[in-house]
Amino acid sequence: MESIPHPQIDVVAPDGRPQLRELAGELGLDVVASASDSSAGLLLLEHAGRLSLVKAGGGSPVAVEFGGARRTGRTGGSARPMLCRAVGLDRGVRRVVDATAGLGRDAFTLAAWGADVVLVERSPILHALLADGLRRAEGSPAAARMTLVRGDARQFLVEAEPPDAVFLDPMFEDRGKAALPGWELQVLRALLGPGEDAVGDLIETARRVATRRVVVKRPAHGRIAGHKPDASYVGGRVRYEVFTPRSDCGPRNPTDT
Ligand SMILES: C[S@@+](CC[C@H](N)C(=O)[O-])C[C@H]1O[C@@H](n2cnc3c(N)ncnc32)[C@H](O)[C@@H]1O
């Protein structure tokens, strides 16, 4: 598997937490007994029963939470959130790949509204947070509809069963006020860097494999250079740009002949 460069991260594993030491071994991270023993910029630790990532020197811990009305969008009324409409859940789309799973919020919203979602995340650290969130949510109907995959979505998409839709929420340089709250974004940026450059690739791969649509989440006034959507759903803070699949792009797997 491709290894993702990340800033120095220590795992805080006080005595009696062998699971954390095991995780540190899997991720190739150093272990310290307490946060004050570390000089790393980010710490992976257990906080309130959740595997959490926290900036050294303080700040709110970031963890994955698959539960609660706030996260499902089911805060009242029966209207589906714009995300679900953009992805096409009211038009028969069921099998969705969230190719940039991150902290799993969008994936959870889609699953809570009935989609079967494969979450693909290439950062081993975020994958570990997602796996912990899924473990804690075990038994809930939404969790039963979510499957977690670690790896690069560009590879996954060409190898997996074609989904109805692919959803993308890449980490752009300028995210405006979109998506994640400030402190989570800060931690994500510290972990992943400020921006990504391969979004065009990901959109093109997704368009070759999705059978119904590809949806890209952007800040409300953001643009994706060189990619003109076929439709847009615009909210106050975010927009969802919808792309139709490409049937004229040659073989699904560029290595196929
Ligand atoms: C902005 S975050 C997504 C936030 C997510 N929508 C949520 O609700 O929490 C973008 C994520 O995409 C992941 N990512 C970017 N390119 C990827 C790729 N090619 N394959 C898998 N994951 C990718 C990054 O590691 C990052 O965690």
The ligand as a MOL file (V3000), in Angstrom:
LIG
                    3D

  0  0  0     0  0            999 V3000
M  V30 BEGIN CTAB
M  V30 COUNTS 27 29 0 0 0
M  V30 BEGIN ATOM
M  V30 1 C -11.9020 17.1600 3.4200 0
M  V30 2 S -11.6200 15.5250 3.9080 0 CHG=1
M  V30 3 C -13.2270 14.7950 3.7130 0
M  V30 4 C -14.1870 15.1180 4.8310 0
M  V30 5 C -15.3960 14.2120 4.7900 0
M  V30 6 N -16.2690 14.5320 3.6870 0
M  V30 7 C -16.1610 14.2530 6.0860 0
M  V30 8 O -17.3950 14.3400 6.0330 0
M  V30 9 O -15.5340 14.1210 7.1490 0 CHG=-1
M  V30 10 C -10.7700 14.8210 2.5170 0
M  V30 11 C -10.2330 13.4180 2.7890 0
M  V30 12 O -9.9890 12.7660 1.5540 0
M  V30 13 C -8.8680 11.9180 1.7130 0
M  V30 14 N -8.3650 11.6350 0.3560 0
M  V30 15 C -7.9170 12.5280 -0.5520 0
M  V30 16 N -7.5620 11.9200 -1.7030 0
M  V30 17 C -7.8250 10.5920 -1.5170 0
M  V30 18 C -7.6770 9.4450 -2.3440 0
M  V30 19 N -7.1710 9.5330 -3.5810 0
M  V30 20 N -8.0460 8.2560 -1.8420 0
M  V30 21 C -8.5430 8.1510 -0.5790 0
M  V30 22 N -8.6950 9.2070 0.2560 0
M  V30 23 C -8.3440 10.4170 -0.2060 0
M  V30 24 C -7.9260 12.7330 2.5820 0
M  V30 25 O -6.9860 11.8900 3.2360 0
M  V30 26 C -8.9320 13.3820 3.5480 0
M  V30 27 O -9.0910 12.6020 4.6880 0
M  V30 END ATOM
M  V30 BEGIN BOND
M  V30 1 1 1 2
M  V30 2 1 2 3
M  V30 3 1 2 10
M  V30 4 1 3 4
M  V30 5 1 4 5
M  V30 6 1 5 6
M  V30 7 1 5 7
M  V30 8 2 7 8
M  V30 9 1 7 9
M  V30 10 1 10 11
M  V30 11 1 11 12
M  V30 12 1 11 26
M  V30 13 1 12 13
M  V30 14 1 13 14
M  V30 15 1 13 24
M  V30 16 1 14 15
M  V30 17 1 14 23
M  V30 18 2 15 16
M  V30 19 1 16 17
M  V30 20 1 17 18
M  V30 21 2 17 23
M  V30 22 1 18 19
M  V30 23 2 18 20
M  V30 24 1 20 21
M  V30 25 2 21 22
M  V30 26 1 22 23
M  V30 27 1 24 25
M  V30 28 1 24 26
M  V30 29 1 26 27
M  V30 END BOND
M  V30 END CTAB
M  END
